[in-house]
Amino acid sequence: MKKPNTKHILMEYVEPDINEPAVFDTYEEAYAEMKERLFETLDTTEEEFAADCRYGISQGDTGLSADDAWCQNKNHDNCTWHISEIEI
Protein backbone atom coordinates (compact mmCIF):
# COMPACT_ATOMS: atom_id res chain seq x y z
CA MET A 1 0.00 0.00 0.00
CA LYS A 2 1.41 3.37 -1.04
CA LYS A 3 1.71 5.92 1.75
CA PRO A 4 0.52 9.43 0.89
CA ASN A 5 3.14 12.00 -0.13
CA THR A 6 5.92 9.46 -0.57
CA LYS A 7 8.71 9.71 -3.13
CA HIS A 8 11.36 7.29 -4.23
CA ILE A 9 15.01 8.15 -4.80
CA LEU A 10 17.48 6.17 -6.83
CA MET A 11 21.12 6.61 -5.74
CA GLU A 12 23.80 5.93 -8.32
CA TYR A 13 27.46 5.27 -7.62
CA VAL A 14 29.82 6.13 -10.46
CA GLU A 15 33.54 5.47 -10.36
CA PRO A 16 35.83 8.51 -10.64
CA ASP A 17 36.61 9.82 -14.09
CA ILE A 18 39.87 9.01 -15.79
CA ASN A 19 42.14 11.98 -15.17
CA GLU A 20 44.53 13.48 -17.68
CA PRO A 21 47.73 11.41 -17.71
CA ALA A 22 51.00 12.84 -16.44
CA VAL A 23 54.12 12.31 -18.54
CA PHE A 24 57.54 11.70 -17.01
CA ASP A 25 60.99 11.36 -18.58
CA THR A 26 61.90 8.25 -16.58
CA TYR A 27 60.16 5.24 -15.09
CA GLU A 28 61.64 6.12 -11.69
CA GLU A 29 59.97 9.54 -11.73
CA ALA A 30 56.63 8.03 -12.73
CA TYR A 31 56.89 5.33 -10.05
CA ALA A 32 57.77 7.86 -7.34
CA GLU A 33 54.73 9.97 -8.30
CA MET A 34 52.48 6.90 -8.33
CA LYS A 35 53.61 5.96 -4.82
CA GLU A 36 53.15 9.51 -3.60
CA ARG A 37 49.59 9.62 -4.93
CA LEU A 38 48.80 6.20 -3.41
CA PHE A 39 50.12 7.14 0.03
CA GLU A 40 48.43 10.55 -0.11
CA THR A 41 45.10 8.92 -1.01
CA LEU A 42 45.49 6.48 1.88
CA ASP A 43 46.73 9.24 4.22
CA THR A 44 49.72 7.10 5.17
CA THR A 45 53.48 6.94 4.76
CA GLU A 46 55.49 4.42 2.79
CA GLU A 47 56.73 2.90 6.05
CA GLU A 48 53.22 2.52 7.49
CA PHE A 49 52.01 1.07 4.20
CA ALA A 50 54.80 -1.52 4.16
CA ALA A 51 54.08 -2.48 7.78
CA ASP A 52 50.35 -2.87 7.06
CA CYS A 53 50.91 -5.08 4.02
CA ARG A 54 51.81 -8.25 5.85
CA TYR A 55 51.32 -10.36 2.71
CA GLY A 56 53.77 -8.52 0.48
CA ILE A 57 52.78 -5.61 -1.66
CA SER A 58 49.02 -5.99 -1.44
CA GLN A 59 46.38 -6.54 1.17
CA GLY A 60 42.73 -6.74 0.25
CA ASP A 61 41.68 -3.88 -1.99
CA THR A 62 45.01 -2.07 -1.68
CA GLY A 63 48.26 -2.79 -3.44
CA LEU A 64 51.40 -1.62 -5.16
CA SER A 65 53.31 -3.39 -7.91
CA ALA A 66 55.95 -2.44 -10.46
CA ASP A 67 53.46 -0.76 -12.80
CA ASP A 68 50.22 -0.48 -10.81
CA ALA A 69 48.78 0.82 -7.56
CA TRP A 70 45.21 0.55 -6.32
CA CYS A 71 43.15 1.41 -3.25
CA GLN A 72 39.89 2.90 -2.07
CA ASN A 73 39.86 6.50 -0.92
CA LYS A 74 38.04 7.78 2.16
CA ASN A 75 34.86 8.06 0.05
CA HIS A 76 35.22 4.38 -0.94
CA ASP A 77 35.91 5.30 -4.57
CA ASN A 78 38.20 2.85 -6.33
CA CYS A 79 41.47 4.53 -7.27
CA THR A 80 43.94 2.95 -9.66
CA TRP A 81 47.17 4.06 -11.24
CA HIS A 82 49.08 2.41 -14.07
CA ILE A 83 52.44 3.20 -15.65
CA SER A 84 52.84 2.52 -19.36
CA GLU A 85 55.79 3.15 -21.61
CA ILE A 86 54.94 5.22 -24.67
CA GLU A 87 56.80 6.48 -27.70
CA ILE A 88 56.30 10.11 -28.67
N, C-alpha and C positions, 0 to 999 in steps of 0.2 A: 504494500500500500504506500503510495507516494504521500509524503508529508507536505503540507502547504508551504510555499515560499522556499523550497529547497532548490539548490543548484548542484551541479556536478563539475568538478575540476579534473582535468587530465594533466598530470605533471609529466614532463618529458626530460630525460637526461641525455645530453649530447656531449660527446667527448670534445676536448679542446680542439681548436683549429690547428692545422699545421702552420707553424710559424715560418717566416722567411729564413732560409738557411744562412748560416754564417760560414765564411770561407777562410781557411787558414793556410799558411804556407807549408806547415809541417804537420805530420800526424801527431807529434808530441804536443803541439799547441792545441790542436783540436781535442785531444784526449784530456788535457788539463782543463779546458773549458767545459767539457762534458762532465767531468768529475765535480767541478765547482758548481755547475747548475744542479746536479743531482744532490749534492750535500746541502746546497742552499734550499732546495725544494723540501728536503727532509728536515731542515733546521738542525743539522748535525755537523760534526767534523769528520774528516777522513779516519781519524783514530777511533772515534766512537762507532762509526760505521763498520770498520774492520772488526771491532770487538763484538758488535751485535750480530755479525754474520758468522755464526759458529759453524756453518756448513760450507765454508768457502766464500765465494763471491756473491752468493745470492741466498736469500731467505724469504720464502713466501713470495709476495708480490713485489719484492725489491731486489735489484741486482745490478751488477756491474761486470762487464766483460771487456774484451779487447776493443770491440767496435760498438757496443751497445750499453745503455743504462736504462733502467726502468724503475718506476715507483708510483705510489699514489700520493698526491699532495694532501694538504690538510682539508681540502674540500672533497676528497676521495675521487678526484679526477685522475685518470690514468695518464702518466707522463712517460714518454719514451724519447730517447735520443739514439741516433745512429750515425756513425762516421762512415762515409764512403769516399773512395778515391775517385777523382774526376780529372779529365783532361780538358784544359781550356786553352 
